Amino acid sequence: GFHTCSNNQLFFYKADGGSDVRNGVVDVVVPQDLSKAYDSSVCVNAADSVLSSSSYDVGNTHSYTMYICPDVVQFGSAAGVAQMGGNKSWFKDKWASIPFVQMHEMG
């Protein structure tokens, strides 16, 4: 997993809830039907909208956000994309759990 690729520096765990998520994975349910969201920005904007609402309280201590989008979302020929020097990346579902793909986007 990721700990192997990162020399035991990166671990992902399910978040335990609350307003101060650290190293936790939060599943976000969006109200939109993303099965026809062919542009990756639709997926990311839908998740950002939910995260900024009162439905989810993930606090502000997290340092990185990954978006896992349905496989129908287009990324050109890439498996995922990331902000250059930023703290966000987004992936097609089929590539999201492959460590070398995420490590490539995370830098």
N, C-alpha and C positions, 0 to 999 in steps of 0.2 A: 503494500500500500504506500501511502504518501510518506509515512514515517521512514520507510526504506529509502525513498528518493531524496529525502531532505536531511539525511543523517540524524534521524530521530528528533527533528526540530518542528515538524508539522504533523498535527493530529486533528482529526475531525470527529466530533462526538455530537450526538443529538443534544440540543439545548434543553435545559431543565426548566425553561420558562422564566418569567420574571422580567425585570426591566434592565438587567445588566448582563446580557448574553456575552460570554467569553468563550471562544473556541467552540461554539455550538452551531449546529445546523438547525435552521428553522425552515419548516415547510410552509410555504405561502400558497394559499388557495386564492386564485384570482376569479372575479366574476365573469370575465370574458371567456368565450370559447376560443382557445388558442389553436385549435386543430386546423384553423384556416388562416392563422396569423403568419403569413409568409415572410414578413419582414421582421428581423430580430428586434428592432426598436419597439414593435408592438408588444412583444413578450416582456422586454425590460421595463417599458413604461407602465404596463399593467402591474407588474410586481412592485415597482417603486411607488405607485399610487396606493396600493394596499399597505405597504410598509409605512407610508407616511400617515396613514389613517389611524384612528384610535383602536382599530381591531387588533393590531399587532404592536407590541411594545418591546422592541429589541434594544432599546437604549442607544447610547452613542459611543460605546467603548469598543465596538467591533472595528477591525482594521481592514477587512476585506469582504467583498460580497461577490458571490458567484451565482449566476442565473442559469438554471437548467431549463431549456426551452424544448417544446415538442419537436420531433424530428422533421416536421413539415416546414419549420422556420428556416429561411434561407440565410446562409453565411457565405455565399459564393462557393469557392472550392475549399474553404477552411472548415475545420472541425469546431472552431470557436474563435472568439475575438476578445480582445482586452483593450482597456484604455492604456495607452503608452504612458508609463510612469504613474498610472492611476491605481485605484483600489477596487476596480470592478472588472469582471470577465463574464462572458456568457457563452454557453455551449449548446450544441444539439444533445438531446438526451442520450443518444447511442454512444457519444464520446465522453460524456460527463464523468464516468467512473473510471476512466483510464488514466492512471497517474501521470504518465509522460505527457499526455495532452494538456492536462491542467498545469503541470509544472512549466510547460512551454509558455502558456499564457500568463502565468503568474510571474515569470521571469526568474 
